[in-house]
Amino acid sequence: MICPKCRGEMLEGYIPTQILRWVPKYGRARLSHKGRPPEEGFCITANTVLRYSNIPAWFCRECDIILIDRKEPPAPQEWPEW
């Protein structure tokens, strides 16, 4: 993927997390964003504590930014046994 800021090549990777939400700058983080317009915030992952998701993401070393593709959220997975 090409970085939209510097036009350099981005590294493909993922963000392992339980819950990842986007909230507008002056918005309120809520337990649930169901039924609300996206401008008020939304969950990027399934809203679960017992499972995690690997969120596809791209990182630009030059700009130090991360892009997340929210159109294809991965299915939640069980935590691996360590």
N, C-alpha and C positions, 0 to 999 in steps of 0.2 A: 504494500500500500504506500502511496505517496503522501507525505505530510502536507496538509493544506496550508500550513504556515510558512515553511521554508522550502517546500518542494523536494525535500530529501527522502530517502528510503526509510520506511518505518519497520521495526522489528515486530513480528507477529508473536503473540504470547497469550496469556490468560491471567485473570485475577481470581484466585480461589477465595470464596467468601460465602457466608451464610445469608446475609441480607445486605443488599446494596440498593440505595434509593437516591433519586435525584430530587432536590428541593430547591425552589427558586430562592434567590438571594435574600429576599425579605419574607419568605414563606415560613410555614411551621412544619416541622417534621411530625408526622402522624404515625400511629400504629398501623393504619391502613389507608391507602389512597383509593380504594375501590369506589367506583361511582363518581369520582371527582375528575374534572378536566385535567389533561396533562400539564397545563400551565401551573397547576397547584402542586405538582409533584407526582412522582410515580415510582413503583418498585421496578428494579431492573432484574431482580432475581425472584424466585419463588419465596414467599414470606415464611420461612421455616427455620427453626433453631436446630433441629435434629439432623438436618441434611445440609449439604453445601453445593454450590454450583461453580464451575469453571467458566467465568465470563470471558468470552473472546475479546482481546484488546490488542492494540498496536501502540508501540512506544517509539517516540522520536528522540534519539540521543542528542541531536543538535538543539532542539527546542525544549526538551524535557517535558513533553506533553504526552498524554495517553488518550487514545480514542477508543470508545466502546461502541460496539454494534448492538443496539438494543432490539433490533427487529427479529433476531433469532436467539432468544434466550435458551440456554442449555437446560436439560432436565436435571432436577436435583439428584444428588448421589449420596450414598451412605459415606460417612467418614471412614477413611482407611484405618486399619488396625496398625498401630505403630509398634 
